[in-house]
């Protein structure tokens, strides 16, 4: 049987599979990404997949970037042990096979074009909305990688030259407004206190677990058509009745507000309208047991708890701008409250019987609250969606893509993200060939990266694939 070896390398997981020309997985295996000596673990993973299987004809690799196609080196920002690591040559030496390399988001786009939501379209933009925002382009059926292999970094397109400074050094980047951590950061700065984070809801998995043991029945890469949840267990956060709360949202005719125009010390009106840096009273937006005092004024950096304890809210982490100073980023923008005692819903008694309770504050909690109509949570998703819409319209105008497919952990919010995204796109798209672009949710889910890596290999040895 003819097949190729597909490899998907991320900051948390390494995956490899033997894939035939139809996209069926013949054998597969996964390993957690270690903090060091990644190549040794990858070599063991490859050996496991190849052992006893049909010999592959080529290798395709999707890896987090940035990367350099000329040298075949990678420097994933979330894998500090690899800096200008010669990944392509190392895998080529290990397997003795022709080896192709592309970015992980580029492989996502190529996989969705081959087997997923973009199947049959001529040109596609794939977007991964997660801890960051990545992208990839498929033009006339072929991946557009660019001279160095870094084409498609749509998360660092500027949608406002006067906007917030991004960690990349630019200003007004889409990622600063629409990634999971940055939507959470903005919501926290504007008074969101998650109503559902203290008592997480049990949600069904959105994706069936994949067999990884040789000999087990293997799935087709096109999967079951369900949405990508971005986590092993799935999220299931977005119901279709989650569009409530628009009266409390803020559009302000654009994605970005100027910092100089903001009154960070004032409280928002009682209708729930929230600007950046403001906290709201009256609608349960801010505070547990007396978050607002003195006629509704709230100190800029503190939210006062019922027992007089205060937690700093306005100090974003310097390194990545994801969450507050005393919070730890996890996954798609998760954070953990470490300096508060949760008093909501009887989780922790006010007498301090349980102290330093860890409460996740992440994009999933934000999506749950948006589904319940929380005005700040709704506004955070609308703000992020508008940034994405501006980027999509600009990319479509420049490259004339016909289809946009969005995946990543944040896309699991479903209509909470896609409804305001489509409304915003209808508003910002002007030219006829831009307005007809279809925006879709990923159907391949966690298989998209492997599918794209496999197709990368097939295109190298059989260009018509």
C-alpha positions in Angstrom: 0.0 0.0 0.0 1.3 3.4 -0.9 1.5 6.0 1.8 3.4 9.0 3.3 4.5 9.8 6.8 2.8 12.9 8.2 4.2 14.7 11.3 2.5 17.4 13.3 4.7 19.2 15.9 3.2 21.5 18.5 4.1 22.9 21.9 2.1 20.3 23.8 1.8 17.3 21.5 3.8 15.4 18.8 1.8 13.4 16.3 2.7 11.1 13.5 0.8 8.9 11.1 1.0 6.9 7.9 -1.6 8.3 5.5 -2.7 7.0 2.1 -3.7 9.0 -1.0 -7.3 9.1 0.1 -6.5 10.6 3.5 -7.0 7.4 5.5 -4.8 6.9 8.5 -3.1 3.5 8.4 -1.1 3.8 11.7 -0.7 6.7 14.1 0.8 7.6 17.5 1.1 10.7 19.7 3.5 11.7 22.5 3.5 14.8 24.8 6.0 17.4 23.7 8.9 17.3 26.2 10.5 20.4 27.5 13.9 19.3 26.2 15.4 16.7 23.9 12.4 16.9 21.6 14.2 15.2 18.7 14.8 12.0 20.7 11.1 11.7 21.5 10.2 12.5 17.9 12.5 9.8 16.7 10.9 7.2 19.0 7.5 8.3 17.8 8.5 7.9 14.2 9.9 4.5 14.8 6.7 3.4 16.5 4.6 4.4 13.5 6.9 2.9 10.9 7.4 -0.4 12.8 5.5 -3.1 10.9 3.7 -0.6 8.6 3.9 -0.1 4.9 7.0 1.9 3.9 6.2 5.6 3.2 7.4 7.3 0.1 8.0 10.8 1.6 7.6 12.8 4.8 5.6 16.0 5.4 6.1 18.0 8.6 4.0 20.8 10.0 5.7 22.6 12.8 5.1 25.7 14.9 7.1 28.6 13.7 8.8 30.8 12.8 10.8 28.7 10.4 13.2 29.1 7.5 12.5 27.0 4.4 15.9 27.7 2.8 17.7 26.1 5.7 14.9 23.8 6.9 15.3 25.2 10.5 12.6 26.0 13.0 12.4 28.2 16.1 9.0 27.6 17.7 8.2 30.3 20.2 6.7 27.7 22.6 9.6 25.3 22.3 12.6 27.1 23.7 14.9 24.2 23.3 14.6 24.5 19.5 16.2 27.6 18.1 17.2 27.4 14.4 16.9 23.7 14.8 17.6 21.8 11.6 14.4 19.8 11.7 14.1 19.0 8.0 17.6 17.6 7.8 17.3 15.6 11.0 14.1 13.9 9.9 15.5 13.3 6.4 18.6 11.6 7.9 16.4 9.6 10.3 14.1 8.3 7.6 16.1 8.5 4.4 13.1 10.0 2.6 12.3 13.2 0.8 11.1 15.5 3.5 8.9 18.6 3.2 8.4 21.3 5.9 5.7 23.9 6.4 4.2 25.9 9.3 1.6 24.2 11.5 -1.1 26.8 10.5 -0.2 26.4 6.8 -0.7 22.6 7.2 -4.0 23.4 8.9 -5.1 25.3 5.8 -3.8 22.7 3.4 -5.6 19.9 5.3 -8.9 21.7 5.4 -8.5 22.4 1.6 -7.8 18.7 0.9 -10.3 17.0 3.1 -12.2 19.5 5.3 -14.4 22.5 5.1 -12.6 23.9 2.1 -12.7 20.8 0.0 -13.4 21.8 -3.6 -12.7 25.5 -3.4 -10.0 27.1 -5.5 -8.3 29.3 -2.9 -8.5 29.3 0.9 -7.4 31.2 3.9 -7.1 29.0 7.0 -7.0 30.6 10.4 -6.2 29.1 13.8 -7.5 31.1 16.7 -6.0 29.8 19.9 -3.4 31.1 22.3 -2.2 33.1 19.3 -3.5 33.5 15.8 -1.9 31.7 12.9 -2.8 31.4 9.3 -2.1 29.7 6.0 -3.0 30.3 2.4 -3.9 27.8 -0.4 -3.9 29.5 -3.8 -5.1 27.6 -6.9 -4.8 24.4 -4.9 -1.2 24.9 -3.8 0.1 26.2 -0.5 1.6 29.7 -0.6 4.5 29.4 1.8 6.6 32.5 0.8 10.4 32.8 0.4 11.2 31.9 4.0 8.1 29.8 4.7 6.3 32.3 6.9 3.6 33.5 4.6 0.1 33.6 6.2 1.0 35.3 9.5 -2.4 36.9 9.5 -2.5 37.2 13.3 0.1 40.0 12.9 -1.7 42.0 10.3 -2.4 45.4 11.7 -6.1 46.4 11.8 -5.3 49.7 13.6 -2.0 51.5 13.2 -2.8 53.4 16.4 -3.9 50.3 18.3 -2.4 48.4 21.2 1.3 47.3 21.0 1.6 43.6 20.2 4.2 41.3 21.7 5.7 40.9 18.2 6.6 44.6 18.3 3.9 45.8 16.0 0.8 47.8 16.8 -2.8 47.0 16.3 -2.2 43.3 15.4 -5.3 41.1 15.1 -3.9 38.7 17.7 -3.9 41.5 20.3 -7.7 41.6 20.0 -8.9 38.2 18.9 -6.7 35.5 20.5 -8.2 33.6 23.5 -5.8 35.1 26.1 -6.2 38.7 24.8 -10.0 38.5 24.8 -9.9 37.2 28.3 -7.4 40.0 29.2 -9.7 42.7 27.8 -12.7 41.3 29.5 -10.9 41.3 32.9 -9.8 44.8 32.4 -13.4 45.8 31.7 -14.8 44.3 34.8 -15.7 40.7 33.8 -15.7 38.3 36.7 -16.6 34.9 35.4 -20.0 33.7 36.7 -19.4 30.1 35.6 -15.7 29.6 36.3 -16.2 28.8 40.0 -18.4 25.9 39.1 -17.3 24.6 35.7 -20.0 22.8 33.8 -19.5 19.3 32.6 -19.6 19.3 28.8 -19.6 16.5 26.4 -16.5 15.9 24.2 -16.8 17.4 20.8 -14.4 14.9 19.2 -14.1 11.2 19.6 -10.8 10.0 20.9 -8.5 8.8 18.1 -7.0 5.4 18.2 -3.2 5.6 18.4 -2.2 2.0 18.9 -1.0 0.1 15.8 -3.5 -2.5 14.8 -6.5 -0.5 16.1 -9.1 0.6 13.7 -7.9 3.9 12.4 -10.0 6.9 11.3 -10.0 8.8 8.1 -8.4 12.2 8.4 -11.6 13.9 7.4 -12.9 12.8 10.8 -16.5 13.0 11.9 -17.3 16.5 10.7 -17.4 17.9 14.2 -15.9 21.1 15.4 -12.3 21.4 16.7 -12.4 21.8 20.4 -8.7 22.5 21.0 -8.5 20.3 24.1 -8.4 16.6 24.8 -11.8 16.4 26.4 -13.6 19.0 24.4 -15.4 22.1 25.5 -18.9 22.3 24.3 -19.3 25.8 25.4 -21.5 27.4 22.8 -25.3 26.8 22.5 -27.2 28.3 19.6 -29.2 30.4 21.9 -26.2 32.3 23.0 -26.7 35.6 21.1 -28.3 37.4 24.0 -26.9 40.5 25.6 -26.3 42.7 22.6 -27.8 45.7 24.4 -24.9 45.6 26.7 -22.2 45.2 24.0 -19.9 47.9 22.7 -19.0 48.2 19.0 -18.0 51.9 19.0 -17.8 51.8 15.1 -14.5 49.9 15.2 -12.4 47.4 16.8 -10.0 49.6 18.7 -10.4 52.5 21.1 -7.6 54.9 21.8 -6.1 54.6 25.3 -6.0 58.4 25.5 -9.7 58.7 25.0 -10.5 56.3 27.9 -11.5 57.1 31.4 -10.1 54.2 33.2 -11.3 55.3 36.6 -15.0 55.7 35.8 -17.8 53.2 36.1 -19.9 52.2 33.2 -23.6 53.2 32.9 -26.2 50.8 34.3 -27.2 49.6 30.8 -24.2 47.4 30.8 -22.2 49.4 28.2 -18.5 48.8 28.8 -15.5 50.6 27.4 -11.9 49.3 27.8 -10.6 49.9 31.3 -14.0 50.5 32.8 -16.0 48.5 35.3 -19.7 48.3 35.3 -22.2 48.3 38.2 -25.8 47.4 38.4 -25.9 44.4 36.1 -23.8 41.9 38.0 -20.8 42.6 35.8 -18.3 43.4 38.4 -17.7 42.3 42.0 -18.6 39.8 44.5 -20.1 41.3 47.7 -19.4 44.9 47.2 -17.1 45.3 44.2 -18.3 48.9 43.7 -18.1 51.4 46.5 -18.4 55.1 47.0 -21.2 55.9 44.7 -20.2 53.3 42.1 -16.5 54.3 41.6 -14.1 51.5 41.5 -10.4 51.9 42.0 -8.4 51.5 38.8 -6.4 48.5 39.8 -8.5 46.8 42.4 -11.8 45.0 42.8 -12.8 45.0 46.4 -14.0 41.7 47.8 -16.6 41.4 50.6 -13.9 40.7 53.2 -11.8 43.7 52.2 -9.3 41.7 50.2 -8.3 43.3 47.0 -6.9 41.8 43.8 -4.9 43.7 41.2 -6.7 43.7 37.8 -4.9 46.1 35.6 -1.4 44.7 35.5 -1.0 42.5 32.4 1.9 40.1 32.3 4.9 41.8 30.6 6.1 38.7 28.8 3.0 37.8 26.8 0.3 40.2 27.8 -2.1 37.3 28.4 -3.4 37.6 31.9 -2.9 39.5 35.1 0.3 39.5 37.0 -0.7 36.9 39.5 -2.2 34.5 37.0 -0.7 31.6 35.1 -1.5 31.2 31.4 -2.6 27.8 30.3 -3.8 26.5 27.0 -6.0 28.8 25.0 -5.9 31.7 27.4 -6.6 29.9 30.6 -5.6 31.6 33.9 -5.8 30.7 37.5 -6.8 33.0 40.3 -4.3 32.5 43.0 -4.9 35.4 45.4 -8.7 35.1 45.8 -11.0 33.0 47.9 -13.9 32.0 45.8 -17.1 32.8 47.6 -19.7 32.3 44.8 -22.3 29.5 45.0 -21.0 28.1 48.3 -17.8 26.8 46.8 -15.7 28.3 49.6 -17.0 29.5 52.9 -16.5 33.1 53.9 -14.8 32.0 57.1 -11.9 31.0 54.9 -12.3 27.3 55.6 -10.9 26.7 52.1 -8.2 29.1 51.0 -6.4 29.9 47.8 -8.9 28.1 45.7 -7.8 27.9 42.1 -10.5 29.1 39.6 -9.8 28.9 35.9 -10.4 32.1 34.1 -10.0 31.3 30.4 -11.6 31.6 27.0 -14.0 28.8 27.7 -15.3 30.5 30.8 -15.6 33.7 28.7 -17.6 31.9 26.1 -19.9 30.3 28.7 -20.7 33.7 30.1 -21.2 35.2 26.6 -23.7 32.4 25.9 -25.5 33.5 29.1 -25.6 37.1 27.8 -23.0 38.6 30.1 -22.5 42.0 28.4 -18.7 42.2 28.9 -18.2 38.7 27.7 -20.4 39.3 24.7 -18.5 42.5 23.9 -15.1 40.7 24.2 -16.2 38.3 21.5 -17.7 41.0 19.3 -14.5 43.0 19.6 -12.4 40.0 18.6 -14.8 39.0 15.8 -14.6 42.5 14.3 -10.8 42.3 14.3 -10.9 39.0 12.5 -13.5 40.3 10.1 -11.2 43.2 9.2 -8.3 40.9 8.6 -10.3 38.5 6.5 -11.6 41.3 4.3 -8.1 42.7 3.8 -6.7 39.2 2.9 -9.5 38.5 0.5 -9.0 41.8 -1.2 -5.3 41.1 -1.6 -5.3 37.4 -2.5 -8.9 36.8 -3.7 -9.5 33.8 -1.5 -13.0 32.3 -1.9 -13.2 30.4 1.4 -12.1 31.1 5.0 -11.9 28.2 7.4 -11.4 28.9 11.1 -10.2 26.4 13.7 -8.3 26.4 17.0 -9.6 26.2 20.5 -11.5 29.5 20.4 -13.5 28.4 17.4 -15.2 25.9 19.7 -17.3 28.8 20.9 -19.3 28.3 17.8 -22.0 30.8 17.2 -20.7 33.0 20.1 -17.8 33.7 17.8 -19.2 33.1 14.3 -22.4 35.1 14.5 -20.7 38.4 15.3 -17.9 37.6 12.9 -20.3 37.2 10.0 -22.2 40.4 11.0 -18.9 42.3 11.2 -17.7 40.9 7.9 -20.9 41.9 6.2 -20.2 45.4 7.5 -16.5 45.8 6.6 -16.4 43.9 3.2 -17.1 46.2 0.3 -15.9 44.8 -3.0 -18.2 42.2 -4.7 -15.5 39.6 -4.9 -14.8 40.1 -1.2 -18.4 40.0 0.0 -18.9 36.6 -1.5 -16.2 34.9 0.6 -17.6 32.1 2.7 -16.5 31.9 6.3 -16.7 28.3 7.8 -15.8 26.5 10.9 -13.1 23.7 10.7 -14.4 20.2 10.2 -11.2 18.3 10.6 -10.4 19.4 14.1 -7.2 18.0 15.6 -6.6 16.0 12.4 -6.2 19.1 10.2 -2.4 19.4 10.9 -1.7 15.8 10.0 -3.9 16.0 7.0 -2.0 19.0 5.7 1.4 17.5 6.4 0.4 14.4 4.5 -0.9 16.4 1.6 2.3 18.4 1.6 4.2 15.2 1.1 1.8 13.9 -1.6 2.1 17.2 -3.5 5.9 16.9 -3.5 5.9 13.4 -5.0 2.7 13.6 -7.0 2.0 17.3 -7.8 -1.6 16.6 -8.9 -2.6 15.3 -5.3 
